[in-house]
């Protein structure tokens, strides 16, 4: 598996969140995620006990990992800088961190 890719994201609290992340092989072709499952969480600090789960979807042959959160989840994220990562597990049980970075959570005035 390749080293985790650093990617910062922004979440507007009180709104639905969706973002697609694309995994590629070193030769820039889509990484085949057939048989993989994923998990992703946001925490204020990497060692914080409280976490907020993304819903993770995987489009196997295109290497797309879709992250989503509902309004109810985004509302409860702490304002400001947070941290996230995405971990996938192959059908053979190999566990790999594939994305990591900061989440900037901004309040939404109109909701």
C-alpha positions as protocol buffer text, in pm:
chain_id: "A"
residue {
  index: 1
  type: UNK
  ca { x: 0 y: 0 z: 0 }
}
residue {
  index: 2
  type: UNK
  ca { x: 114 y: 355 z: -66 }
}
residue {
  index: 3
  type: UNK
  ca { x: 198 y: 611 z: 204 }
}
residue {
  index: 4
  type: UNK
  ca { x: -98 y: 817 z: 333 }
}
residue {
  index: 5
  type: UNK
  ca { x: -178 y: 1124 z: 129 }
}
residue {
  index: 6
  type: UNK
  ca { x: -204 y: 1453 z: 320 }
}
residue {
  index: 7
  type: UNK
  ca { x: -522 y: 1642 z: 236 }
}
residue {
  index: 8
  type: UNK
  ca { x: -691 y: 1916 z: 438 }
}
residue {
  index: 9
  type: UNK
  ca { x: -1069 y: 1952 z: 423 }
}
residue {
  index: 10
  type: UNK
  ca { x: -1330 y: 2206 z: 532 }
}
residue {
  index: 11
  type: UNK
  ca { x: -1663 y: 2124 z: 698 }
}
residue {
  index: 12
  type: UNK
  ca { x: -1938 y: 2381 z: 743 }
}
residue {
  index: 13
  type: UNK
  ca { x: -2115 y: 2289 z: 1066 }
}
residue {
  index: 14
  type: UNK
  ca { x: -2492 y: 2243 z: 1047 }
}
residue {
  index: 15
  type: UNK
  ca { x: -2479 y: 2134 z: 682 }
}
residue {
  index: 16
  type: UNK
  ca { x: -2440 y: 1801 z: 505 }
}
residue {
  index: 17
  type: UNK
  ca { x: -2083 y: 1720 z: 403 }
}
residue {
  index: 18
  type: UNK
  ca { x: -1969 y: 1510 z: 106 }
}
residue {
  index: 19
  type: UNK
  ca { x: -1625 y: 1476 z: -48 }
}
residue {
  index: 20
  type: UNK
  ca { x: -1467 y: 1223 z: -281 }
}
residue {
  index: 21
  type: UNK
  ca { x: -1102 y: 1127 z: -236 }
}
residue {
  index: 22
  type: UNK
  ca { x: -917 y: 953 z: -518 }
}
residue {
  index: 23
  type: UNK
  ca { x: -655 y: 685 z: -461 }
}
residue {
  index: 24
  type: UNK
  ca { x: -402 y: 636 z: -739 }
}
residue {
  index: 25
  type: UNK
  ca { x: -115 y: 398 z: -800 }
}
residue {
  index: 26
  type: UNK
  ca { x: 236 y: 542 z: -840 }
}
residue {
  index: 27
  type: UNK
  ca { x: 181 y: 539 z: -1220 }
}
residue {
  index: 28
  type: UNK
  ca { x: -132 y: 763 z: -1168 }
}
residue {
  index: 29
  type: UNK
  ca { x: -383 y: 490 z: -1260 }
}
residue {
  index: 30
  type: UNK
  ca { x: -680 y: 435 z: -1025 }
}
residue {
  index: 31
  type: UNK
  ca { x: -602 y: 208 z: -729 }
}
residue {
  index: 32
  type: UNK
  ca { x: -829 y: -98 z: -736 }
}
residue {
  index: 33
  type: UNK
  ca { x: -1017 y: -108 z: -405 }
}
residue {
  index: 34
  type: UNK
  ca { x: -1212 y: -428 z: -476 }
}
residue {
  index: 35
  type: UNK
  ca { x: -1272 y: -610 z: -147 }
}
residue {
  index: 36
  type: UNK
  ca { x: -1170 y: -309 z: 69 }
}
residue {
  index: 37
  type: UNK
  ca { x: -1372 y: -151 z: 349 }
}
residue {
  index: 38
  type: UNK
  ca { x: -1304 y: 186 z: 507 }
}
residue {
  index: 39
  type: UNK
  ca { x: -1342 y: 386 z: 824 }
}
residue {
  index: 40
  type: UNK
  ca { x: -1280 y: 758 z: 883 }
}
residue {
  index: 41
  type: UNK
  ca { x: -1311 y: 979 z: 1190 }
}
residue {
  index: 42
  type: UNK
  ca { x: -1265 y: 1340 z: 1298 }
}
residue {
  index: 43
  type: UNK
  ca { x: -1117 y: 1426 z: 1639 }
}
residue {
  index: 44
  type: UNK
  ca { x: -1022 y: 1759 z: 1795 }
}
residue {
  index: 45
  type: UNK
  ca { x: -678 y: 1612 z: 1865 }
}
residue {
  index: 46
  type: UNK
  ca { x: -545 y: 1278 z: 1736 }
}
residue {
  index: 47
  type: UNK
  ca { x: -550 y: 1132 z: 2090 }
}
residue {
  index: 48
  type: UNK
  ca { x: -894 y: 1275 z: 2187 }
}
residue {
  index: 49
  type: UNK
  ca { x: -1148 y: 1019 z: 2312 }
}
residue {
  index: 50
  type: UNK
  ca { x: -1445 y: 1188 z: 2141 }
}
residue {
  index: 51
  type: UNK
  ca { x: -1469 y: 1123 z: 1767 }
}
residue {
  index: 52
  type: UNK
  ca { x: -1717 y: 1187 z: 1487 }
}
residue {
  index: 53
  type: UNK
  ca { x: -1762 y: 923 z: 1217 }
}
residue {
  index: 54
  type: UNK
  ca { x: -1776 y: 978 z: 845 }
}
residue {
  index: 55
  type: UNK
  ca { x: -1990 y: 747 z: 636 }
}
residue {
  index: 56
  type: UNK
  ca { x: -1737 y: 587 z: 401 }
}
residue {
  index: 57
  type: UNK
  ca { x: -1824 y: 460 z: 54 }
}
residue {
  index: 58
  type: UNK
  ca { x: -1581 y: 287 z: -182 }
}
residue {
  index: 59
  type: UNK
  ca { x: -1609 y: 270 z: -561 }
}
residue {
  index: 60
  type: UNK
  ca { x: -1382 y: -27 z: -614 }
}
residue {
  index: 61
  type: UNK
  ca { x: -1245 y: 2 z: -967 }
}
residue {
  index: 62
  type: UNK
  ca { x: -1211 y: 382 z: -978 }
}
residue {
  index: 63
  type: UNK
  ca { x: -1021 y: 421 z: -650 }
}
residue {
  index: 64
  type: UNK
  ca { x: -1279 y: 667 z: -516 }
}
residue {
  index: 65
  type: UNK
  ca { x: -1341 y: 686 z: -141 }
}
residue {
  index: 66
  type: UNK
  ca { x: -1649 y: 895 z: -59 }
}
residue {
  index: 67
  type: UNK
  ca { x: -1674 y: 1064 z: 280 }
}
residue {
  index: 68
  type: UNK
  ca { x: -2006 y: 1195 z: 410 }
}
residue {
  index: 69
  type: UNK
  ca { x: -2154 y: 1341 z: 728 }
}
residue {
  index: 70
  type: UNK
  ca { x: -2509 y: 1442 z: 806 }
}
residue {
  index: 71
  type: UNK
  ca { x: -2618 y: 1771 z: 959 }
}
residue {
  index: 72
  type: UNK
  ca { x: -2649 y: 1601 z: 1298 }
}
residue {
  index: 73
  type: UNK
  ca { x: -2285 y: 1496 z: 1293 }
}
residue {
  index: 74
  type: UNK
  ca { x: -2133 y: 1817 z: 1149 }
}
residue {
  index: 75
  type: UNK
  ca { x: -2317 y: 2024 z: 1411 }
}
residue {
  index: 76
  type: UNK
  ca { x: -2135 y: 1844 z: 1693 }
}
residue {
  index: 77
  type: UNK
  ca { x: -1779 y: 1893 z: 1559 }
}
residue {
  index: 78
  type: UNK
  ca { x: -1572 y: 2143 z: 1758 }
}
residue {
  index: 79
  type: UNK
  ca { x: -1511 y: 2473 z: 1577 }
}
residue {
  index: 80
  type: UNK
  ca { x: -1165 y: 2533 z: 1434 }
}
residue {
  index: 81
  type: UNK
  ca { x: -888 y: 2288 z: 1357 }
}
residue {
  index: 82
  type: UNK
  ca { x: -955 y: 1917 z: 1398 }
}
residue {
  index: 83
  type: UNK
  ca { x: -783 y: 1607 z: 1261 }
}
residue {
  index: 84
  type: UNK
  ca { x: -902 y: 1318 z: 1046 }
}
residue {
  index: 85
  type: UNK
  ca { x: -776 y: 1010 z: 872 }
}
residue {
  index: 86
  type: UNK
  ca { x: -910 y: 739 z: 646 }
}
residue {
  index: 87
  type: UNK
  ca { x: -814 y: 377 z: 709 }
}
residue {
  index: 88
  type: UNK
  ca { x: -893 y: 94 z: 467 }
}
residue {
  index: 89
  type: UNK
  ca { x: -884 y: -281 z: 524 }
}
residue {
  index: 90
  type: UNK
  ca { x: -828 y: -521 z: 235 }
}
residue {
  index: 91
  type: UNK
  ca { x: -1019 y: -845 z: 195 }
}
residue {
  index: 92
  type: UNK
  ca { x: -704 y: -1017 z: 322 }
}
residue {
  index: 93
  type: UNK
  ca { x: -705 y: -814 z: 645 }
}
residue {
  index: 94
  type: UNK
  ca { x: -427 y: -566 z: 563 }
}
residue {
  index: 95
  type: UNK
  ca { x: -500 y: -233 z: 738 }
}
residue {
  index: 96
  type: UNK
  ca { x: -360 y: 89 z: 588 }
}
residue {
  index: 97
  type: UNK
  ca { x: -400 y: 460 z: 654 }
}
residue {
  index: 98
  type: UNK
  ca { x: -452 y: 618 z: 311 }
}
residue {
  index: 99
  type: UNK
  ca { x: -551 y: 982 z: 382 }
}
residue {
  index: 100
  type: UNK
  ca { x: -485 y: 1217 z: 673 }
}
residue {
  index: 101
  type: UNK
  ca { x: -499 y: 1586 z: 744 }
}
residue {
  index: 102
  type: UNK
  ca { x: -670 y: 1876 z: 913 }
}
residue {
  index: 103
  type: UNK
  ca { x: -1040 y: 1946 z: 918 }
}
residue {
  index: 104
  type: UNK
  ca { x: -1131 y: 2311 z: 954 }
}
residue {
  index: 105
  type: UNK
  ca { x: -1482 y: 2326 z: 1101 }
}
residue {
  index: 106
  type: UNK
  ca { x: -1664 y: 2654 z: 1051 }
}
residue {
  index: 107
  type: UNK
  ca { x: -1992 y: 2762 z: 1210 }
}
residue {
  index: 108
  type: UNK
  ca { x: -2284 y: 2829 z: 976 }
}
residue {
  index: 109
  type: UNK
  ca { x: -2475 y: 3146 z: 1062 }
}
residue {
  index: 110
  type: UNK
  ca { x: -2794 y: 3076 z: 865 }
}
residue {
  index: 111
  type: UNK
  ca { x: -2892 y: 2749 z: 1035 }
}
